[in-house]
Amino acid sequence: MLTPVHAGTGDKLVDGVDFVARDGRCHFIDIEKLASKLQSSGDIAEYVQLMQASPNSERLQAFLRGKKINSQEIIKPASFAGMPANAGASVNALLRDRHGQPYLPGTAIKGAIRTAILWSMLRELQKSDEARKQTQFSQQVEYPITNSRMPRGWQKKYLGDFLNLRFYQNVLGKSYKPDANADLLRAMRVRDSKTLDPGLPVLQSVRVISLGDRGQDTGWHWSRNIETMVECLPENTELETEICVDELMLEDLGLNRKSSQIPACLGSVKGIIDACCEFSAYCIRKEEKPYYEKLKGVDSVAAFYDTVAPTLRIGWGSGRAETTILSLLKGEARKKVQELAGRRDAATFPKTRRTTMNGAIPNLPLGWVKMETIP
């Protein structure tokens, strides 16, 4: 991992309820053990009152000392490094197995690969010298997006999923559904990564930075003065997963689909990784570097994009550019996406980025990984 990665559960961990912070680490509380001890001593009602008030680690530990309970006896092996800045803070939970061991789910990896493969297919059309293919790109990409209407009840946070599905349907056929039996990517299987040490994750402070309203060269500022505490796998973590391509299934799916062709990059694991690398390099060149060139005071983030060559971006905080084919869109098509996202008047789109913090200074982007095959 080149930068911190958060593949979360969607749950919030609360200081003093789910974990106790001490000595530079946050330790998960074994609720069953704690409840058993309190039940035996008849103190369960007093504990419930504490939880209903304003729980935090300091109050919990004071309560345990008063009841002569050693906090070491009611914590699990799972923990994460770091201390929340504020008592009673909540933390976005990282995905772990039932033993508290963190891992990266295969679905998160496959979802990122899916976008890269779609981008690769469309990029081939866009950069082709053949007028027929350029027309095909215009008809299958630019025209549909320019004339898109979001369904009733849609939410902006699902814009990327909706647009990717629309493009897949135009390229692979109207019957395409991400989880249908006819999905070409059904021939690619990605396993969950092997689990890691339960004490490996770290606590990261994440904020949203933004350009000025006119997109001019400016110092960064907070889009919203909100700090999100996130449990992450730290940079330099090495994970092992397995990607398999079933060539017979791929061929069968391709033969049964009159309106599509099998993407060349999907034929091998090497082709998949190459497509991911090309997609990431293009996004960095077209989206990330120009964005950070307009900002002052974000040297560590800018330096990261100048010195590394990631393969893929995974997990929470990845951003719209790296999770859709937005980087291919120009002119009216891009303006339409900007309008659907509620950013019609913004000079730069997307105008915000999530970054980890080093004190009060933006430090690193989230989610970048490098993939390598093991002989």
PyMOL commands that set and color helices and strands:
alter all, ss='L'
color gray80, all
select helices_A, chain A and resi 31-41+44-52+57-66+71-74+106-126+131-146+156-172+184-187+247-255+264-267+269-293+299-307+320-323+326-328+331-340
alter helices_A, ss='H'
color red, helices_A
select strands_A, chain A and resi 8-14+19-22+25-29+75-81+90-94+188-190+202-210+218-219+221-222+228-232+243-245+295-296+312-313+352-358+361-365+368-369
alter strands_A, ss='S'
color yellow, strands_A
deselect
rebuild
show_as cartoon
